[in-house]
Amino acid sequence: MNRAVAYIILSGIALMFSAKALAYVGPALGLGIVGTVVAVIAVSLLSIFAFVVIPIRRMFRNKKKKTKKEASDLQR
């Protein structure tokens, strides 16, 4: 564990004192990055939504089937 922390600290120090890259990020690359970030955020939100909603739907569906079954059993 101590070795990993030391590696992270040394990497951070090395990044703080690195030289400028002097690279040009054109509009196409910028839009690609923005699109990728938006897609990752959308997928994350949809997965969280599905993780919450699907079990709730399944619970209501099973409850509805159970009440229909009980109602049909009472009519017989």
Rosetta constraint file for C-alpha pairs under 8 A:
AtomPair CA 1 CA 5 HARMONIC 6.39 0.50
AtomPair CA 2 CA 6 HARMONIC 6.13 0.50
AtomPair CA 3 CA 7 HARMONIC 6.17 0.50
AtomPair CA 4 CA 8 HARMONIC 6.25 0.50
AtomPair CA 5 CA 9 HARMONIC 6.19 0.50
AtomPair CA 6 CA 10 HARMONIC 6.07 0.50
AtomPair CA 7 CA 11 HARMONIC 6.04 0.50
AtomPair CA 8 CA 12 HARMONIC 6.18 0.50
AtomPair CA 9 CA 13 HARMONIC 6.28 0.50
AtomPair CA 10 CA 14 HARMONIC 6.13 0.50
AtomPair CA 11 CA 15 HARMONIC 6.18 0.50
AtomPair CA 12 CA 16 HARMONIC 6.25 0.50
AtomPair CA 13 CA 17 HARMONIC 6.57 0.50
AtomPair CA 14 CA 18 HARMONIC 6.25 0.50
AtomPair CA 25 CA 29 HARMONIC 6.14 0.50
AtomPair CA 25 CA 30 HARMONIC 6.48 0.50
AtomPair CA 26 CA 30 HARMONIC 6.20 0.50
AtomPair CA 27 CA 31 HARMONIC 6.04 0.50
AtomPair CA 28 CA 32 HARMONIC 6.11 0.50
AtomPair CA 29 CA 33 HARMONIC 6.16 0.50
AtomPair CA 30 CA 34 HARMONIC 6.23 0.50
AtomPair CA 31 CA 35 HARMONIC 5.99 0.50
AtomPair CA 32 CA 36 HARMONIC 6.10 0.50
AtomPair CA 33 CA 37 HARMONIC 6.17 0.50
AtomPair CA 34 CA 38 HARMONIC 6.16 0.50
AtomPair CA 35 CA 39 HARMONIC 6.08 0.50
AtomPair CA 36 CA 40 HARMONIC 6.16 0.50
AtomPair CA 37 CA 41 HARMONIC 6.21 0.50
AtomPair CA 38 CA 42 HARMONIC 6.07 0.50
AtomPair CA 39 CA 43 HARMONIC 6.05 0.50
AtomPair CA 40 CA 44 HARMONIC 6.10 0.50
AtomPair CA 41 CA 45 HARMONIC 6.19 0.50
AtomPair CA 42 CA 46 HARMONIC 6.06 0.50
AtomPair CA 43 CA 47 HARMONIC 6.00 0.50
AtomPair CA 44 CA 48 HARMONIC 6.26 0.50
AtomPair CA 45 CA 49 HARMONIC 6.07 0.50
AtomPair CA 46 CA 50 HARMONIC 6.01 0.50
AtomPair CA 47 CA 51 HARMONIC 5.98 0.50
AtomPair CA 48 CA 52 HARMONIC 6.32 0.50
AtomPair CA 49 CA 53 HARMONIC 5.94 0.50
AtomPair CA 50 CA 54 HARMONIC 5.59 0.50
AtomPair CA 51 CA 55 HARMONIC 7.23 0.50
AtomPair CA 52 CA 56 HARMONIC 6.91 0.50
AtomPair CA 53 CA 57 HARMONIC 6.16 0.50
AtomPair CA 54 CA 58 HARMONIC 6.13 0.50
AtomPair CA 55 CA 59 HARMONIC 6.09 0.50
AtomPair CA 56 CA 60 HARMONIC 6.33 0.50
AtomPair CA 57 CA 61 HARMONIC 6.02 0.50
AtomPair CA 58 CA 62 HARMONIC 6.06 0.50
AtomPair CA 59 CA 63 HARMONIC 6.13 0.50
AtomPair CA 60 CA 64 HARMONIC 6.08 0.50
AtomPair CA 61 CA 65 HARMONIC 6.22 0.50
AtomPair CA 62 CA 66 HARMONIC 6.06 0.50
AtomPair CA 63 CA 67 HARMONIC 6.23 0.50
AtomPair CA 64 CA 68 HARMONIC 6.17 0.50
AtomPair CA 65 CA 69 HARMONIC 6.06 0.50
AtomPair CA 66 CA 70 HARMONIC 6.12 0.50
AtomPair CA 67 CA 71 HARMONIC 6.03 0.50
AtomPair CA 68 CA 72 HARMONIC 6.14 0.50
AtomPair CA 69 CA 73 HARMONIC 6.10 0.50
AtomPair CA 70 CA 74 HARMONIC 6.20 0.50
AtomPair CA 71 CA 75 HARMONIC 6.39 0.50
AtomPair CA 72 CA 76 HARMONIC 6.59 0.50
